[in-house]
Amino acid sequence: MRPPPEYVPAHALLRDKTVLVTAAAGAGIGFAAAKRCAEENCRALVISDTHERRLAEAVAAIRKETGLEAVYGQLCDISQEEQVQGLFEFAAARLGGVDVLINNAGLGTSKSIVEMQDEEWAKVIDVTLTGTFRMIRAALKVMRPRGRGVIVNNASVLGWRAQAEQAHYAAAKAGVMALTRCAAIEAAEFGIRVNAVAPSIAIHAFLRKSASDELLSQLVAREAFGRGAEPWEVANVMVFLASDYSSYMTGEVVSVSSQRA
């Protein structure tokens, strides 16, 4: 197994941008993306989550570790339309307009198709796919009049590849990929870009709680580097897609993986 590389220095890729990141509390990809945006000189940042204590801790950590004071937290369950609207109202008040939306929120469980109840299927689809749709719809309504904006969605390689007990999550993430492409076409005439990342496996505390050591070992063994990604390695690609360095990219799904062919 090759060790992770050293943390990549910032290059002011998001200078003067305002950013909104969902599901950014805790130690996963969302927090890594939010922290990276602050490091890349975004002007102001709003992060959301469903867990009040972790959200407050994330806001405090980003402020302390990056020096950006304009970091704000707002509770939001993206399965609830009124909370999505409230999040954008909060962001508009704090940011004066959203330049970048990073849609990180999603939900996954493990269950075979024959054992899965409709409720479990529906919940994963509602949060992971429909929640992303709700956020895109709300973002486009505020970005279109401004004639600019970038949306970065978090998909998964499971949108392309099969894994047992992941039919609901894989279907949702495949839907996120299709939604990304269709939203990009609709948004292009308004100067808005929509792209997605598709990570294979990023190791963080929440994943370790939700997946067995045996399963994680199996998944990591498929990776060419013999390790899972660090959350910040996925965040780096999100920031690239959010930045002007990817100005000609829209409707794309970028695989963030090191899997063998």
N, C-alpha and C positions, 0 to 999 in steps of 0.2 A: 504494500500500500504506500503510495506517495503521500507525504504530508500536504496539508493545504498551503497555498502560497501566502506570502505576507500580505497584509491588508493593503489595498491599492490606494495611494494618495489621491486626494480630491483634485479636480481640475476646473472648478467653477462652471460645471456644465449647465447648471440651472440658475445662473445668476439672474436675480430680479424676478424670478418666476414665483407664482403662488401655487401651492400643492395641497391636494387632499388625498389622504391614504386611508382606506378602510381596513379593519381588522389588524390594527397596528400595535396593539398591546401585547405584552408577553415577550417571547424571545424568538419568534419565527420570522418568516420572510417579510411580513408587513412592517414589523418594527425595524428590521434591517433596511428596508426600502425608505421608510420615513427618516431614519437617521442619516442614510446616505444622501437623501435630498437636502437635508439641513447642511450636511458637510459640503455639498456642491453649490452652496451659496444661494439657495432659494430665499426669497424675501420673507415669506411667511408660510406656515405649515399648519394644517388642521389634520388631526388623526382621529379616527373613530374606532369604537369597539363596543362590545356588549357587556364587558366586565368593568365596573366602575373603578375598583381599586387598582387593577392592573393598568387601566387607561391613565389614571392620575400618575402612577409610577412611571409609565412610559413617557408622558409629557415632561416630567421632572428629569428623567434620565437624558432625554434628547437635549433639553436646555443645558444641562450640566456638561454633557460630553461634547457638544458642538459649539456652545456659546451663542446659539440662536435663541433669543428671548421670545420671538413671535411664534411660539408653538402653542397650539390650543387643542384641547380634547373635547369630544362630544360623543355621548352615548348614542348608538344607533344599531338597531336590528334591521338589516336590509331586507328581511322578509316582510317588513311592515312599511307600506307606502308612506304613511304619515310621518314615520321616523326618517325615511329617506328625504322627504320634503323638508323636514325640520333640520336635517344635517346640512342641506344646501343653503337654507336660510341662515344658519349659523355660520357657514363658511363664507357666504356673501358678506355678512356683517363684519367678520374678522379679517377677511382677505381682500375684500373689495372686488372680487371676481376670481374664478378658478382657472388658472392656466393649465394645470396638469391634474388629472384624476388617475390614481392608481387603484384599480379594483382588485383588492387582494382577498376579500372575504369569501369564504367557502366552507362547506361542511362535508365530512366524509365519515363513513362507518364501514365495517366489514360484515357482509352477510351474503350467503349464497342466494341465488334467485329463488329457489324453491322454499326457502325459509323466510324470505323477505316479505313483510306486510306492506300493503299499500301506503300506510302512514310513513314508514321509514323511507320508501322510495320517494314519496311526495316531498318530504322534508328536505332531503338532500337536493332534489331538483329545485325546490323553491328557493333555498338559500344560495346554492352554487350557481345555478343558471338564471332563474327568474330574478334573483337579487341583483345579479350583474346587469341584467336587462333594465331593472328599475333605476340603477345608478347611471347607466349610460343614457337612458331617456332623460333623467333629470339634468345630467351634465350637458347634453346637447341643447336643452332649452336655455341654459344660461350661456353656453359658449357660442351658439350660432349668432346671436345679435352682436357679439364682440368680434366675430370674424376670425377667431383663432382658438386654439386649444389642442390638447393632446390627452388621449385616454389610453392607458396601458392596463390590459386585463391579465389575470393570472389563470392560465389554463393548466394543462398537465400532459405529459407524454401518454397518459392513459386515454386521452382523446384519440390517440392513434393506435395504441397497443393494448392487448388483452391482459387482464389479471383476474384470477379467481376472486370471487366475493367483492368485486368492485364494479358490478354492472351499473348501479345507480350513479356512482361517482364518475365513472368513465363516460356514461351517457351525458351527464351534466357538463363535463369538461369538453366533450366533443361539441356540445351545443354552444359553449362559450367560444370555441374556435369559429363555428359558423356565424354566430352572432357578431364576432369581431369583424369578419369579412364583410357582412352585409351592412353593419353600422359604418364601416369605413367608406363604402361606396356612397351612402346617403350623406355622410358628413363632409366629404371631400370638397364639394362646391362651396362650403362655408369656411374653408381653410382649417379644418379640424382633421387630425390624424388619429386613427384607432389601430392599435397593434396589441399583440399578446405575447407572453412568454409561456413556454411549456416545460417546466422543470421535470426532471426524472425523480430525484430524491434529494431533499435538503434536510440535513439532520439538525433538529432542535428539540428543546425540552418537551414541547407539546406532542411532537411526533413520537418521542420515546414513551410517553404515557399512553398513547392511543394504539401503538403497534407493538407486537411482541419482539423480543430480541432476536428470535429465530427468523421472523419475517424480515426484519431490518437487515440481518446478516445476509439473507438470500438476495435481497434487492441490491445491497451494496456490492455483493460479489459480481453482479452484472456490469458494474461500472468499470470503465477502462482504467481509471486511476485507483481502483480498489477502495474507494471511499465515496461517501455522499458529499454533495455540495455543502459548503458553508452558506447559511442564509444570505450573507452579504455578497456572495458570488452571483446569486440570482438577482439580488437587488441591483448590482452593477449593470446587468443587462436591461433591467427595467428603467434605470436612469438614462442609459444610452437611448432607449426608445422614447423617453420623455424629452430628450434634449434635441437641439437643432442639428446635431450630428446625424440624426436619422430622418432628416427633413423630407426625403423622397420615399420613405417607407410608410405605407398604410395598408391595412388589411392583411398584414403578415403575422404569422405565428412562428416565433423563434424558439427552437428547441434549446433548452439549457440543460445539457446532459453530456455524459461521457460514456454512453453505452456502446458496447461492441456492435458492429454491424450484424 
